[in-house]
Amino acid sequence: MDLVHDNFYFTDEQIENSPSRADGVDDVTEFTSKVFGCELIQEGAVLLKASQAVACTGQVLLHRFYAKRSLKHFDVEKVAASCTFLACKLEEQPRKIRDVLNVFHFGARARLVLDKIDDGNLHGALSQRDKYTTDLLDVQSDKYDELKRNLIRTERHLLREFGFCVNVEHPHAFVLNYLRMFSFASDTEFVQSAWAYANDSLRTNLCIRFKASQVACACVHLASRFLERGGEGGKGEKGSSSSKVPSMNLPKDWFVLFDVTSLDLKLMCESVLALYVMCPPGGGRARFVYLGDGKNEGGDGRDGDGKKENENKEEKERERNAEPAERVRLRSPTDTGRDRSDTHHGRSRDTRDSSPGRRDNSPGPRRDKSRDKYERKSRSRSRDRRRGDSRDRKR
């Protein structure tokens, strides 16, 4: 049975009326923010020493997520880190949460130096360069715990929006098949150019508008036109390219074989070329633009998760400020979890702070079952050892 995943692709009308547009984000800011997130994923995959497949998968996940959620409610840096973490799992190259957080933390601090250089404050950037680029996260710090919770929470949002359907298909394999079909597989320059266009196409929203087999046609077409004009020189015979691939060598309307119309091919080529206009190669990279309102950081207010998180924070704050005798009463009887800061070796801080002779009707601290099991095993070993010694004496 052929299953069609409609949640993978969106129409042009849905993209124009995206949640970010509904929240007042203009199209240019939305485009540059997504490009910035894709660049973070690419850099993160390189620093994590993962394959290019991880970077491509993470970029597709980011575009799919922001087609359903707004940039104002979900920070692009947090989403990029979660997409990279999830893409490593999908491509069977898992990385530790600690490594992912350190990589994106390192990138964030390095960008502070670059922003100061761009603003003309070169002296301040050089004075704090070593501090920003060498300082790693302390796994015992509160900041690390907060980043870890945000990463896992955002990953849950991703999986829920995808409906746990995370199948991703890239145009790279189709590019190689098309070139092999038209006997261009031996042309290294043609293959590399088409491959580069396939990588750049993932920074645009083509992955959620067209299938990977259709995007591959646009990559091959752009590569043929690029080499026809003489490669990077763009001056025909005076260009830097050594090989010529005139478009007339490709069959006329060859893309029709792969369910691609001339209009679709034109739209896909224009989308890729628009990327080079907004973020020219070798020029300034896309920069981070803060779009959040500060109220639903890390959670979407429309689904109620942000309100629940705020309620939990208020409850913890009341519990922290309460008297020791009232802390046990404030805890819910159905709360199965226990904060690590309030427990020590199976005994709560409330019991330690109270006087030894004091009695109240509040429920006592829960015993650690694993500790009880360990003590029972220890007593059993000691009893068996004593019995063995007594048998030896009788002999």
C-alpha positions in Angstrom: 0.0 0.0 0.0 1.4 3.4 -1.0 1.3 5.9 1.8 1.3 9.6 1.0 2.7 11.8 3.7 0.8 15.1 3.2 2.4 16.7 6.2 5.7 16.7 4.4 4.8 19.2 1.7 2.8 22.5 1.7 1.2 24.6 -0.9 2.3 28.1 -1.9 -0.8 29.5 -0.2 0.0 27.7 3.1 3.6 29.0 3.0 2.5 32.6 2.3 0.1 32.3 5.3 2.6 30.7 7.6 2.3 31.1 11.4 5.3 33.5 11.3 3.5 35.7 8.8 0.4 35.6 11.0 2.5 36.9 13.9 3.7 39.9 11.9 7.0 38.6 10.7 7.7 39.9 7.2 8.9 37.5 4.4 12.5 38.8 4.3 13.0 38.3 8.0 11.4 34.9 7.9 13.7 33.9 5.0 16.9 35.2 6.6 16.1 33.6 9.9 15.6 30.2 8.3 18.8 30.6 6.4 20.5 31.5 9.7 19.2 28.4 11.3 20.3 26.2 8.4 23.8 27.6 8.6 23.9 26.8 12.3 22.9 23.2 11.6 25.6 23.0 8.9 28.3 24.3 11.3 27.0 22.1 14.1 27.3 19.0 11.9 30.8 19.9 11.0 31.9 20.5 14.6 30.3 17.3 15.7 32.2 15.5 13.0 28.9 14.1 11.5 28.3 13.5 7.8 26.6 15.8 5.4 23.5 13.7 5.6 23.0 14.9 9.2 23.2 18.5 8.1 20.8 18.0 5.2 18.3 16.1 7.4 18.4 18.8 10.1 17.8 21.5 7.6 14.7 19.7 6.2 13.4 19.2 9.8 13.8 22.9 10.5 11.8 24.0 7.4 9.0 21.5 8.2 8.8 22.7 11.8 8.6 26.4 10.9 5.9 25.7 8.3 3.7 24.8 11.3 5.0 27.0 14.1 6.0 30.6 14.4 9.5 32.1 14.7 8.2 34.3 17.5 7.3 31.4 19.7 10.3 29.2 19.0 13.8 30.6 19.0 15.7 29.6 15.9 18.9 28.8 17.7 17.2 26.3 20.0 15.3 24.7 17.1 18.5 24.4 15.1 20.2 22.6 18.0 17.3 20.3 18.5 17.1 19.5 14.8 20.8 18.7 14.7 20.4 16.4 17.8 17.4 14.7 16.2 19.1 14.4 12.8 22.1 12.6 14.3 19.7 10.0 15.7 17.8 9.6 12.4 21.1 9.2 10.4 22.3 6.6 12.9 25.2 8.9 14.1 24.0 9.8 17.6 25.8 12.4 19.6 25.7 13.1 23.3 23.6 16.0 24.5 26.6 17.5 26.2 28.5 17.6 22.9 25.6 19.2 21.0 25.1 21.8 23.7 28.8 22.6 23.8 29.0 23.0 20.0 26.1 25.4 19.8 27.3 27.2 23.0 30.7 27.6 21.4 29.1 28.9 18.2 27.0 31.4 20.0 29.9 32.9 21.9 32.1 33.0 18.8 29.4 35.0 17.0 29.6 37.6 19.8 33.2 38.2 18.8 32.3 38.4 15.1 29.5 40.8 15.7 31.8 43.1 17.6 34.3 43.0 14.7 31.5 43.8 12.3 30.4 46.8 14.5 34.0 48.1 14.5 34.9 47.3 18.1 38.0 45.3 17.2 39.8 46.0 20.5 37.0 44.7 22.6 36.6 41.6 20.4 40.3 40.7 20.7 40.4 41.2 24.4 37.5 38.7 25.0 38.3 36.4 22.1 39.9 33.7 24.3 37.2 33.9 26.9 34.4 33.5 24.4 36.0 30.7 22.3 37.5 28.5 25.0 35.0 28.6 27.7 32.9 25.4 27.8 29.7 24.6 29.7 30.0 23.1 33.1 27.8 20.0 33.3 27.1 20.7 37.0 25.9 24.2 36.4 22.3 25.5 36.4 22.8 26.9 32.9 23.7 23.5 31.5 20.6 22.0 33.1 18.4 24.7 31.6 19.9 24.3 28.1 19.5 20.6 28.4 15.8 20.9 29.3 15.2 23.3 26.5 16.8 21.0 24.0 14.7 18.0 25.1 11.5 20.1 25.3 12.0 21.5 21.8 12.7 18.0 20.5 9.4 16.9 21.8 7.7 19.8 20.0 9.4 18.7 16.8 8.3 15.1 17.0 4.7 16.1 17.9 4.4 18.5 15.0 5.8 15.9 12.6 3.4 13.2 14.0 6.6 11.1 14.6 6.9 10.8 10.8 10.5 11.8 10.3 11.2 10.3 6.9 13.5 12.6 5.0 14.5 12.3 1.3 17.4 14.3 -0.2 17.9 15.3 -3.8 21.6 14.2 -3.9 20.9 10.6 -4.8 18.6 11.7 -7.7 21.2 14.1 -9.0 23.7 11.3 -9.4 21.1 9.1 -11.0 20.1 11.8 -13.6 23.7 12.5 -14.5 24.4 8.8 -14.8 21.4 8.5 -17.0 22.6 11.2 -19.4 26.2 9.9 -19.4 27.6 12.8 -17.4 28.7 10.8 -14.3 32.3 10.9 -15.4 32.3 14.8 -15.6 33.6 15.7 -12.1 33.0 19.4 -12.5 29.4 18.9 -13.6 28.8 16.5 -10.7 30.3 18.8 -8.1 28.4 21.8 -9.4 25.0 20.0 -9.3 25.9 18.6 -5.8 26.6 22.1 -4.5 23.3 23.3 -5.8 21.6 20.4 -4.0 23.2 21.5 -0.8 22.2 25.1 -1.2 18.6 24.2 -2.2 18.1 22.9 1.4 18.5 26.4 2.8 15.4 27.4 0.9 11.8 26.1 1.4 12.0 23.9 -1.8 12.2 20.8 0.4 8.6 21.4 1.7 7.2 22.6 -1.7 8.6 20.0 -4.1 9.7 16.4 -3.9 13.4 15.6 -3.8 13.3 14.1 -7.3 11.9 17.3 -8.7 14.4 19.5 -6.8 17.2 17.4 -8.3 16.1 18.4 -11.8 16.5 22.1 -10.9 20.0 21.4 -9.5 21.1 19.6 -12.7 19.6 22.4 -14.9 21.4 25.2 -12.9 24.7 23.3 -13.0 24.4 22.9 -16.8 23.7 26.6 -17.2 26.5 27.5 -14.8 29.1 25.5 -16.8 27.7 26.7 -20.1 28.6 30.3 -19.1 32.1 29.3 -18.1 31.9 28.4 -14.5 32.8 31.1 -11.9 34.1 33.5 -14.5 30.7 33.7 -16.2 32.4 34.9 -19.5 32.1 31.9 -21.7 35.5 30.8 -23.1 37.4 33.2 -20.8 35.9 31.6 -17.7 37.8 29.5 -15.2 36.0 26.3 -16.1 37.9 23.8 -18.2 34.9 21.7 -19.3 31.9 22.8 -21.4 28.4 21.3 -20.9 26.2 23.1 -23.3 22.5 22.7 -22.4 21.8 21.5 -26.0 23.6 18.2 -25.1 20.8 17.5 -22.6 17.5 16.3 -24.3 14.9 19.0 -24.8 12.4 19.1 -22.0 14.3 16.2 -20.3 12.8 17.1 -16.9 9.3 16.2 -18.1 10.3 12.6 -17.6 10.4 13.2 -13.9 7.0 14.9 -13.5 8.5 18.4 -13.6 6.9 21.2 -15.7 8.8 24.1 -17.2 6.9 26.4 -14.7 8.0 24.3 -11.7 11.5 24.2 -13.0 11.6 28.0 -13.3 10.2 28.5 -9.8 12.7 26.2 -8.2 15.6 27.8 -10.1 14.4 31.3 -9.0 14.2 30.2 -5.4 17.8 29.0 -5.4 19.1 32.1 -7.2 17.2 34.3 -4.7 19.3 32.7 -1.9 22.4 34.0 -3.6 20.9 37.5 -3.9 19.9 37.6 -0.2 23.1 35.9 1.1 25.7 36.2 -1.7 28.6 33.6 -1.6 31.6 35.1 0.0 29.6 38.0 1.4 28.1 38.6 4.8 26.3 35.7 6.3 22.7 35.7 7.6 22.5 37.3 11.1 20.4 36.4 14.0 17.2 38.5 14.5 15.4 38.2 17.8 11.7 37.8 17.2 10.4 36.4 20.5 8.2 38.5 22.8 9.7 37.1 25.9 6.5 35.4 27.1 6.6 32.0 25.5 10.3 31.3 25.2 10.7 27.7 24.3 7.0 26.9 24.2 4.1 27.8 22.0 1.4 29.8 23.8 -1.3 28.5 21.4 -1.0 24.9 22.6 -0.9 25.8 26.3 2.6 24.5 27.0 3.9 28.0 27.8 1.2 28.5 30.4 1.9 25.2 32.1 5.6 25.9 32.3 4.9 29.3 33.9 2.5 27.7 36.4 5.2 25.1 37.3 7.8 27.9 37.8 5.4 29.8 40.0 4.6 26.7 42.1 8.4 25.9 42.5 9.0 29.5 43.5 6.3 29.4 46.2 7.6 26.1 47.4 11.2 27.5 47.6 10.1 30.5 49.6 7.9 28.5 52.0 8.8 27.6 55.5 10.4 24.1 56.0 7.3 22.8 57.7 5.1 23.9 54.9 7.1 22.4 52.0 5.8 18.9 52.4 2.2 20.2 52.5 2.8 22.2 49.3 3.9 19.1 47.3 1.2 17.3 45.4 0.5 13.7 46.7 0.6 12.5 43.1 4.0 14.1 42.4 6.2 11.0 41.7 9.3 13.1 41.0 11.6 14.6 43.6 13.9 17.5 43.0 17.5 16.6 43.4 18.2 19.8 45.3 15.7 18.8 47.9 16.9 15.2 48.5 20.1 13.8 49.9 20.7 10.0 50.2 17.0 9.2 50.3 16.1 11.8 53.0 14.5 15.1 52.3 15.9 18.4 53.3 12.7 19.2 55.1 13.3 16.3 57.5 16.9 17.4 58.1 15.9 21.0 58.8 13.2 20.1 61.3 14.0 19.3 65.0 14.4 15.6 65.9 11.6 15.5 68.4 9.1 17.3 66.3 6.1 15.4 65.1 3.4 16.4 62.5 0.8 14.8 60.4 2.6 15.5 57.1 3.7 12.4 55.1 7.3 11.4 55.7 10.0 11.2 53.1 9.8 8.4 50.6 12.4 5.7 51.0 14.8 5.0 48.1 13.8 1.5 46.9 17.1 0.9 45.2 19.0 1.8 48.4 16.7 -0.6 50.4 17.4 -3.4 47.9 21.2 -2.8 48.2 21.0 -3.0 52.0 19.0 -6.2 51.9 21.6 -7.8 49.6 24.4 -6.6 51.9 22.7 -8.1 54.9 22.1 -11.4 53.0 25.7 -11.6 52.1 26.8 -11.0 55.7 24.4 -13.6 57.0 25.7 -16.2 54.4 29.2 -15.4 55.4 28.5 -15.9 59.1 26.8 -19.2 58.4 29.8 -20.4 56.3 32.2 -19.5 59.2 30.1 -21.4 61.7 30.1 -24.5 59.5 33.9 -24.4 59.2 34.3 -24.2 63.0 32.1 -27.3 63.5 34.2 -29.3 61.1 
